[in-house]
Amino acid sequence: MKPAAPDLVIFDMDDVLCRYDLGKRLRVLSRFSGRSPRDIRAAIWDSGFEDDSDAGCIGDAEAYLEEFCRRLGKRVTRDQWIEARRAAMVPDEEVIGIARQIKARARLCLFSNNGPLMKQSFEAIFTAAHGLFGEDFYCSCELKARKPDPAAYLRLLERLKVDAVRCLFIDDKRSNVEGAVMAGLHGHHFTSRQGLEREARSLGLVD
């Protein structure tokens, strides 16, 4: 029996709707701060700071940037932080096009493991996705739980007032898809545009 088309389709952001290059982000931050990419990675990413931010432990965007700079040992501006994040992302126009087709038949939502400054700066950082998802962009920090914790998905669906069984979740990380399935959602492990298109077609989301 063919499954019913979902009412809500939830997309991950990095390495689904865009190709994300942390190395490039580190190089841009290095240019702004004078710190080496290796030192920046150790201070920000390897220290657990970004994970804590994603989990909602840091506070608002201003507190996040203040702590980011303190750990870095150099001052970077909000605009510089945004420029580095944006430089690391190359939109995948084909996948965005599939999402645009899906939007004609189901509600769209974007859900990313990210902190408060990404949430606040979404339009400036990823303009194409903002035009498609609008206010239905959620970061793990506001849910106080990160993917793949099933609680993250359940809190998101509680906000959206949608039943898990009526949702399709798409992510490039298998563990995140497994977490969504544990929470009762249907999941698609994203590996290619072609695979996503086949999944969407099988669910009646695209022609």
N, C-alpha and C positions, 0 to 999 in steps of 0.2 A: 504494500500500500504506500502510495506516495505521501511523504510528510507534508503537513500544511506549511504554507509560506510563513516565515516569522513576522511578527508585528514590529519587532525592533532588531536592528542589526548593529552590533557594537564593533567598531574597528579599533585596533591598536594604531599607534602613530608611527613611531620609528621603525624602519625596516619593513613597513607595510605600505603606508601612504607616502613615505619618502625613504630614501636611502640615507642612513645616518653614519657619519664618520667622526668618531670621537677624536682621532688623531688630528684631524683638521681643526676641530674646535680647540684642542690643546695648543696648536701652533698659533692660532689667532690670539688666544689668551696670553701666550708667551710674548707675542709682539706688543700687546698692551701693557703687560706687567713687568717684563724683563726677566721673569722666572723661566726656567727651562720647562719644556713639556713634561719631562719626567717628574720634576719637582711638583708641578701643578697637579699631575695625576695622583701623586702620593698624598698631597695635602688635602685634596678635595674628594677624589673618587676612592682611592685605596683606604682612606681613613675611616670610611663609613658615613661621612657627612652627607653625601647625596642620598644614601639609603635612608638615613634618619629624616632628611627633608622630605623624601617621597612618602614616608610613613606619617607625616604630619607632626613631627617632633620639634620643628624649628620655629614655627610661628608664621608671621605674615611675610610678604615679599621683602619689606624693608629689613626685617630681622634676618631673613635668609641672606640678603646681599651683604649685610654688615658682617655676618659670621663667615661668609664666603671670603670676603676680603681679609678678615682677621687671620683665617687659616692660610690664606695665600701669602700674607705678609706684605701685600701691596694693594693699593687702592685701584679698583676698576670701577667704572661708572656703570649705571644701569644700561645705558645705550651700548657700551662696549660689551657687556655680558650678552645682550640681545644680539649684537652683531656676530659674536662668536658662535652662539647657538644656531643662528640662521645660516651661517656659513657652512655649518656641518651637515646641513639638510638639503638634499636634492629631491624635490617633489617627483613622485612617480605618476606622471600624467595618465598612463594607462589604467593604473589601479584607481586613481581619483575618478577617471571616467566610468569605471565599473560602479563605484560608489554612487556616482551621480545617477546612473541608470537605476540602481536599487532604490534610491530615494523616491522615485516615482511610485514605488509599490510598498515601501515600508519606512518607518521612522529610522533615522540614523543617529548614532551616538559615537563619540570618540572618547576612549578611556585609556589614559596613559599613566605609567608610573613616573610621576614628576612632582616637583615642588611648587610653592606658591608663586615664584617669579615667572615660571613658565605659564602657570594658569593666568596670571595677570597680563602677560605679554603675548598671548597666543596669536592675536590678530597680526601684530607686528612681525612675529617670528615665522608664522606659517599662514600667510594670507590666503592662499588657495584653499586650504582646509577650513579656515575660518568662514570663508564664503559659502562652503558646503554644509558645515556642521553648526555654525552659528554658536548659540549658547549651549548647545548639547555637547560641550567639551568638558570632560571631568578629569581631574588629576587625583591620584591616589592620596595626596596629602590632605585633601578636603574630606576624604572618607576615613582617614586614620587607619588605613590598611593598604598594603601593597599586593598587587598580583604576585604570586598565584594564591594568596590566602582566600579561601572561599568567602570569607566575610566581606572582602572588598567588593565582590560582585553582588552579594546580597544587599549591601548598603546602597550600592548604585541603583539597583532595581527598586529598592524601597523608595528612593527619591523620585524615580521615574514612574513609579506606580505601574509596573509591568511584571507579569508573571514570568519566572525563569524559563518555563517550558515554551514560551512564545518568543524566545530570544536566540539569536545566533551571535556568537562571539568569535572574532577573527584576530589571530595573533601569530607572530613569527616564532615565538618561543613555545615549544611543546608543553613545558611545565605550566605556562599561563593558561593554555587551552585546557589542560587537565584540571587545573583549579576551577575553571569555569564550569566544566562538566560536573565536578564534584558539587558545585553549587546548584546544579539542576539545569544549566543552560546547554544548548547545543553548541558544539565547538568546531571550528575549522582551523587546522594548523596551516598557516600561510607559508608556502614555499615558492610560489610563482603566480604571476598574473593569470596564466592559463588554468591553473588549478582552482583559483578563486572563481574564475568565470564559469568553470564546470560546476562547481558547488552552487553558485548563485542560480545557474540555469536549472539545476536539478530541483531546486526549491521554489522555482517559479518566480524568482526575483528579477531575472532578466530574460529577454527573448533569446 
